[in-house]
Amino acid sequence: MDAMGDEPTGGGTVVYADCVHCGEPTEYPESVKGSTLCPVCEWHEAQRTACSG
């Protein structure tokens, strides 16, 4: 495992997508479609969109 957290699979490594807000690595492979967010930005986004009751 290297510093980016890439894990070997088959004959290569998993390349994780960068967060569209801050540029940090996410938990999603680059093959995932749509906007990818890191755990921190996902949490902030959830807080912004949550119903305040």
C-alpha positions in Angstrom: 0.0 0.0 0.0 1.4 3.4 -0.8 0.8 6.9 0.8 -2.4 7.4 -1.3 -4.0 4.3 0.1 -4.1 2.5 -3.3 -4.6 -1.2 -2.9 -3.4 -3.8 -5.4 -6.1 -5.6 -7.3 -5.3 -8.3 -9.8 -2.4 -6.9 -11.7 -2.6 -3.2 -10.9 -3.6 -0.6 -8.4 -6.9 1.1 -7.7 -6.7 4.8 -8.5 -9.0 6.9 -6.4 -10.8 9.9 -7.7 -10.0 13.3 -6.2 -12.7 15.3 -4.3 -14.3 17.9 -6.6 -14.3 20.5 -3.8 -10.9 20.2 -2.1 -8.9 17.9 -4.3 -8.1 15.3 -1.6 -8.4 11.6 -2.5 -11.8 10.0 -2.0 -12.9 6.5 -1.2 -14.2 6.1 -4.7 -12.3 4.7 -7.7 -11.8 7.0 -10.7 -14.2 4.8 -12.6 -17.2 6.1 -10.5 -19.4 8.4 -12.5 -20.6 11.8 -11.1 -19.2 14.2 -8.5 -16.9 12.5 -6.0 -16.4 14.0 -2.5 -13.9 13.1 0.2 -15.4 12.0 3.6 -15.0 15.5 5.1 -16.7 17.3 2.1 -19.5 14.6 2.0 -20.2 15.3 5.7 -20.3 19.1 5.0 -22.6 18.6 2.1 -24.9 16.4 4.2 -25.0 19.1 6.8 -25.9 21.8 4.2 -28.7 19.8 2.7 -30.2 18.3 5.9 -33.6 19.4 7.0 -33.4 21.8 9.9 -36.8 20.7 11.1 
